[in-house]
Amino acid sequence: MAPKTNAALEKKAKAAVIELDKLGKPITNANVREQIGGCSFRDLSPILKAIVAEREARAKAESPVPEMPDDVAELSTALWEAAFRAADEAAAASRRAHAEEVADLRKQLDAWETDVGTVEDELESMTKRAEEAETAKTELEGEIADLRVVIAGLEGRLLGRQDVEVAEAERDKKAAPDPEDVRQMPLFDDLSGDEDLPHFDNDGEAEDGGLGRDHEDDGGLDDEAA
């Protein structure tokens, strides 16, 4: 029960102190007790001391900072300028390094973009050639199909002609007469085709005038020799 009572008394004491400030009265145990309405000085005294100490610490913390002396201000300014220049030089070096790195990256990016453009051009060219090759392949396949149809027709006609020739050969073979037996020799040769042999009439004279003329010429030669 004591902590709860002290907490309630502390709360009342803080409210009494605020009220005394408004009235312009000093903060004393008697004035605070008068504002609270009766309490033990033994309980109020430590609480009031703590409240007064807290108020003084807050007042010190909230007190204005005095102006900086000139010599301290000059030294601080010099230190600040030196620190700023050192930091700026380091930052400048870092900026230069980053700028060079960015320039190198941009060069690499340009080179990569050029390579990508070259690859894209080659890809486009290869795609175009592939499409042309595909078109030519399709055309050749169509021509090959047409040639196969023509070849099939020619083969059919050739087979039909061969069949016809075989049939005609079979028909001619059946219609041909039996071959003459060459083993039987004729008793008399056929003289109808021997045009060079002389023919004689009933008086024994040669019917061939040319042969008679040959004899007459022989006779003339004999007379000349005599």
C-alpha positions in Angstrom: 0.0 0.0 0.0 3.0 2.4 0.6 4.2 2.6 -3.0 0.7 3.3 -4.2 0.3 6.0 -1.6 3.7 7.6 -2.4 2.8 7.5 -6.1 -0.4 9.3 -5.5 1.3 11.8 -3.2 4.0 12.4 -5.9 1.3 13.1 -8.4 -0.4 15.6 -6.1 2.9 17.2 -5.2 3.8 17.8 -8.9 0.4 19.4 -9.5 0.8 21.6 -6.4 4.3 22.7 -7.6 2.8 23.7 -11.0 0.1 25.6 -9.3 2.6 27.4 -7.0 4.5 28.5 -10.1 1.4 30.0 -11.6 0.7 31.9 -8.3 4.4 33.0 -8.0 4.9 31.4 -4.7 8.1 29.6 -3.6 8.2 25.8 -3.6 8.3 24.8 0.0 7.0 21.9 2.0 4.5 24.1 3.7 3.1 25.7 0.5 2.9 22.3 -1.2 1.2 20.7 1.8 -1.2 23.6 1.9 -2.1 23.0 -1.8 -2.4 19.3 -1.2 -4.6 19.6 1.8 -2.8 17.8 4.5 -0.1 15.1 4.5 2.9 13.9 6.5 6.1 16.1 6.1 8.0 12.9 6.4 6.4 11.5 3.2 6.3 14.8 1.4 9.8 16.1 2.0 11.7 13.4 -0.1 9.2 13.6 -2.9 9.4 17.4 -3.1 13.2 17.3 -3.1 13.2 14.9 -6.1 10.7 17.2 -7.9 12.8 20.3 -7.3 16.0 18.5 -8.4 14.3 17.4 -11.6 13.1 20.9 -12.3 16.6 22.3 -11.8 18.2 19.7 -14.1 15.6 20.5 -16.8 16.2 24.2 -16.4 20.0 23.8 -16.8 19.5 21.7 -19.9 17.1 24.2 -21.4 19.4 27.2 -20.6 20.7 29.0 -23.8 24.2 28.2 -25.1 26.6 31.2 -24.8 28.2 32.5 -27.9 31.5 31.0 -29.0 34.5 33.1 -28.3 36.3 34.6 -31.3 39.5 32.6 -30.9 37.5 29.3 -30.5 35.4 30.3 -33.5 38.4 31.0 -35.7 40.0 27.7 -34.7 36.8 25.9 -35.3 36.4 27.6 -38.7 40.0 26.6 -39.7 39.4 23.0 -38.5 36.1 22.9 -40.5 37.8 24.2 -43.6 40.6 21.7 -43.4 38.3 18.9 -42.7 36.0 20.0 -45.6 38.9 20.3 -48.0 40.3 16.9 -47.0 36.9 15.3 -47.4 36.4 17.2 -50.7 39.7 15.9 -52.1 38.8 12.4 -51.1 35.4 12.8 -52.6 36.9 14.3 -55.7 39.3 11.4 -56.1 36.4 9.1 -55.6 34.4 11.0 -58.1 37.2 10.8 -60.7 37.6 7.1 -60.1 33.9 6.6 -60.5 33.8 8.8 -63.6 36.6 6.7 -65.1 34.8 3.5 -64.2 31.6 4.9 -65.7 33.5 5.9 -68.9 34.9 2.3 -69.1 31.5 0.8 -68.6 30.0 3.1 -71.2 32.7 2.0 -73.7 32.0 -1.7 -72.9 28.3 -1.0 -73.3 28.9 0.6 -76.7 31.1 -2.3 -77.7 28.4 -4.8 -76.5 25.7 -2.8 -78.3 27.8 -2.9 -81.5 28.3 -6.7 -81.1 24.6 -7.2 -80.5 23.9 -5.2 -83.6 26.3 -7.3 -85.6 24.8 -10.5 -84.3 21.3 -9.2 -85.0 22.3 -8.4 -88.6 23.9 -11.8 -89.0 20.8 -13.4 -87.5 18.6 -11.5 -89.9 20.8 -12.5 -92.8 20.8 -16.2 -91.8 17.1 -16.1 -91.2 16.6 -14.7 -94.7 18.9 -17.3 -96.2 17.1 -20.0 -94.3 13.8 -18.8 -95.6 15.1 -18.7 -99.2 16.5 -22.2 -98.8 13.2 -23.4 -97.4 11.4 -21.8 -100.4 13.9 -23.4 -102.8 13.5 -26.7 -101.1 9.7 -26.5 -101.4 10.0 -25.7 -105.1 12.5 -28.5 -105.7 10.2 -30.9 -103.9 7.3 -29.8 -106.1 9.5 -30.3 -109.2 10.6 -33.7 -108.0 7.0 -34.7 -107.4 6.1 -33.6 -111.0 9.1 -35.5 -112.4 8.1 -38.6 -110.5 4.6 -38.3 -112.0 6.2 -37.9 -115.5 8.6 -40.9 -114.9 5.7 -43.0 -113.6 3.8 -42.2 -116.8 6.7 -43.0 -119.0 7.4 -46.2 -117.2 3.7 -47.1 -117.6 3.9 -46.4 -121.4 7.1 -48.3 -121.7 5.6 -51.3 -119.9 2.5 -51.1 -122.2 4.7 -50.9 -125.3 6.7 -53.9 -124.1 3.5 -55.8 -123.5 2.3 -54.9 -127.0 5.7 -55.9 -128.6 5.6 -59.2 -126.8 2.0 -59.8 -127.9 2.9 -58.9 -131.5 5.9 -61.2 -131.4 3.7 -64.0 -130.2 1.2 -63.3 -132.9 3.8 -63.1 -135.6 5.4 -66.3 -134.4 2.0 -68.1 -134.6 1.3 -66.7 -138.1 4.7 -67.5 -139.6 5.0 -70.7 -141.9 7.1 -73.6 -140.9 10.7 -73.1 -141.8 12.2 -75.0 -144.8 14.1 -78.1 -144.0 17.7 -77.2 -145.1 18.8 -80.8 -144.8 17.0 -81.7 -148.1 19.2 -80.7 -151.0 17.5 -80.1 -154.5 18.5 -82.3 -157.3 18.9 -79.4 -159.8 20.0 -75.9 -159.0 17.6 -73.1 -159.9 19.2 -71.6 -163.0 16.7 -68.8 -163.2 18.9 -66.5 -161.3 22.1 -67.4 -163.2 22.1 -64.5 -165.6 25.8 -64.9 -166.6 25.4 -68.4 -168.1 24.7 -68.6 -171.9 21.6 -70.1 -173.2 21.6 -72.0 -176.5 18.7 -72.4 -179.0 17.8 -75.5 -181.0 20.6 -74.9 -183.6 23.3 -74.7 -180.9 23.8 -71.0 -181.3 24.2 -69.0 -178.2 21.2 -66.8 -177.5 23.3 -64.2 -175.7 24.4 -61.7 -178.3 27.3 -60.5 -176.2 28.9 -63.9 -176.2 28.7 -64.0 -180.1 30.3 -60.7 -180.3 33.1 -61.9 -178.2 33.7 -64.7 -180.6 33.6 -62.4 -183.6 36.1 -60.2 -182.0 38.4 -63.1 -181.4 38.1 -64.0 -185.0 39.2 -60.5 -186.0 42.2 -60.7 -183.9 43.1 -64.0 -185.6 42.9 -62.5 -189.1 45.1 -59.6 -188.0 47.6 -62.1 -186.6 47.7 -64.0 -190.0 
